[in-house]
Amino acid sequence: MAEEESLARPFYTVLILAFVCSALVAGAAVGLRPRQEANRDIDRQKNILYAAGLYDPAKSIPEMFAPIETRVVELATGEFVPEEIIRPENYRQLKAALSEDMGRALNKEEDLARVRRQEKYSLVYLVKNGEEIQQIVLPVRGKGLWSTMYAYVALDGDLATIRGVSFYQHGETPGLGGEVENPRWQGEWRGKKVYNEQGGFSLKFAKGEAATTEPAKSYEIDGLSGATLTTKGVDNLMEFWFGDHGFKPLFARLKNSKPSKG
Ligand SMILES: Cc1cc2nc3c(=O)[nH]c(=O)nc-3n(C[C@H](O)[C@H](O)[C@H](O)COP(=O)(O)O)c2cc1C
């Protein structure tokens, strides 16, 4: 009898230990979730500030982000959606793209960025001076060679000139396509024109070095060396998000609502 008990004891010890450990791991996962989400939010804010050229490592990110207005826009119409209908802080854009009512499947001709599904509503971030929009920061994404690349693009108040870009997530090869995250290359985007005078998409990625003389200089960015396919992906995603299925209806609406100067 005593022998049976001593044989069963290690079994029960292991069982209790496994139970306690799994409870600890599950508790930690649940308990840390709010902190993970808060960190994700801070990281998103940092990337938006970086694209807008407003990031200063010496300052607090929430403080720098506080004056930026977050809005939800209906992509098809370019209309801002009232907060009572979609609250920007609760809106999960990538989840929306996958849902039946908040997203839609893109057909092959439409899907230049190769995202397959697109959300009907997008978050946009406005940097304002009073009522005047100084910059508008837009979330974009699209397929490179190996992965979907995610970025924010900051556009000047003229709604044509790039203020900055921040590629913050991708799975391209480090040193090749992974150079999308190189600050030197991202710095080259500043001042380039997405649209020409006629309003057509004009941004170009050179094979190698971009033009150094006008007018091509205003529209061209260096292609990433040894990463033609990633560069093509960046070109395509920019054309998609700055086209009719992306933010173009929003820009048209903002231009119409702008009080004319002079
Ligand atoms: C291991 C490996 C990783 C690669 N990673 C990339 C990449 O991330 N992006 C890319 O465009 N090309 C990548 N390539 C190169 C492509 O296969 C292709 O050769 C290249 O895009 C052609 O660009 P180029 O004309 O500038 O050489 C990779 C190739 C190898 C062998």
The ligand as an SDF file (V2000), in Angstrom:
LIG
                    3D

 31 33  0  0  0  0  0  0  0  0999 V2000
   18.3590   34.8390  -51.1150 C   0  0  0  0  0  0  0  0  0  0  0  0
   17.8210   35.9070  -52.0230 C   0  0  0  0  0  0  0  0  0  0  0  0
   17.0490   36.9190  -51.4920 C   0  0  0  0  0  0  0  0  0  0  0  0
   16.5350   37.9270  -52.3190 C   0  0  0  0  0  0  0  0  0  0  0  0
   15.7630   38.9180  -51.7790 N   0  0  0  0  0  0  0  0  0  0  0  0
   15.2370   39.8620  -52.5800 C   0  0  0  0  0  0  0  0  0  0  0  0
   14.4140   40.8900  -52.0510 C   0  0  0  0  0  0  0  0  0  0  0  0
   14.1510   40.9910  -50.8540 O   0  0  0  0  0  0  0  0  0  0  0  0
   13.8750   41.7760  -52.9250 N   0  0  0  0  0  0  0  0  0  0  0  0
   14.1210   41.7390  -54.2720 C   0  0  0  0  0  0  0  0  0  0  0  0
   13.5930   42.5630  -55.0100 O   0  0  0  0  0  0  0  0  0  0  0  0
   14.9210   40.7980  -54.7910 N   0  0  0  0  0  0  0  0  0  0  0  0
   15.4880   39.8580  -53.9750 C   0  0  0  0  0  0  0  0  0  0  0  0
   16.2940   38.9010  -54.5040 N   0  0  0  0  0  0  0  0  0  0  0  0
   16.6990   39.0260  -55.8900 C   0  0  0  0  0  0  0  0  0  0  0  0
   15.6350   38.5840  -56.8330 C   0  0  0  0  0  0  0  0  0  0  0  0
   15.6170   37.2210  -56.8800 O   0  0  0  0  0  0  0  0  0  0  0  0
   15.9240   39.2210  -58.1990 C   0  0  0  0  0  0  0  0  0  0  0  0
   17.1230   38.6900  -58.6640 O   0  0  0  0  0  0  0  0  0  0  0  0
   16.0890   40.7050  -58.1000 C   0  0  0  0  0  0  0  0  0  0  0  0
   14.9160   41.2760  -57.6070 O   0  0  0  0  0  0  0  0  0  0  0  0
   16.4260   41.3460  -59.4170 C   0  0  0  0  0  0  0  0  0  0  0  0
   16.8170   42.6310  -59.0920 O   0  0  0  0  0  0  0  0  0  0  0  0
   18.0510   43.3540  -59.8150 P   0  0  0  0  0  0  0  0  0  0  0  0
   17.6400   43.4300  -61.2500 O   0  0  0  0  0  0  0  0  0  0  0  0
   18.1130   44.6890  -59.1380 O   0  0  0  0  0  0  0  0  0  0  0  0
   19.2460   42.5240  -59.5460 O   0  0  0  0  0  0  0  0  0  0  0  0
   16.8140   37.9100  -53.6850 C   0  0  0  0  0  0  0  0  0  0  0  0
   17.5990   36.8780  -54.2170 C   0  0  0  0  0  0  0  0  0  0  0  0
   18.1050   35.8890  -53.4160 C   0  0  0  0  0  0  0  0  0  0  0  0
   18.9410   34.8050  -54.0240 C   0  0  0  0  0  0  0  0  0  0  0  0
  1  2  1  0
  2  3  1  0
  2 30  2  0
  3  4  2  0
  4  5  1  0
  4 28  1  0
  5  6  2  0
  6  7  1  0
  6 13  1  0
  7  8  2  0
  7  9  1  0
  9 10  1  0
 10 11  2  0
 10 12  1  0
 12 13  2  0
 13 14  1  0
 14 15  1  0
 14 28  1  0
 15 16  1  0
 16 17  1  0
 16 18  1  0
 18 19  1  0
 18 20  1  0
 20 21  1  0
 20 22  1  0
 22 23  1  0
 23 24  1  0
 24 25  2  0
 24 26  1  0
 24 27  1  0
 28 29  2  0
 29 30  1  0
 30 31  1  0
M  END
$$$$
